[in-house]
Amino acid sequence: MPYAAITYRIKPGHEDEIAEIFAGFQRVDTPDLGEGAGRLVGTAVFVKDDVLVRVIHYEGEFAAVGRHMATQRGVHLLEEKLAPYLATPRDTSSPQAFGRYFADAAMRCVSQLSAAGTPS
């Protein structure tokens, strides 16, 4: 099952405020990405100085993750709350704009290792 990482450039010194925003995050209504496209397995969020990274564990197509997240009310509420802490504003107001941001913010994956297939 693949992982992806999405970056956010943030204003430094606001780690506690950002942690509070994510603590109140409204989870997606379903982990199913729709039409057999896959599912969300889990997420984690990390913050340090001027970088916030959201790690997404998923099954299926990464593009389907972005399409699914773009339709989630909780994601849009989170984006509104994060806006004052972003170093660079971004447009996530529509599913199309969110999809563009989501694709552009994805980090290049250089390695994914799994215990599957490893001798015990």
Beta strands, then each sheet from edge to edge (+ up, - down):
strand 1: 3-9
strand 2: 38-48
strand 3: 51-60
sheet 1: 1+ 3- 2+
end
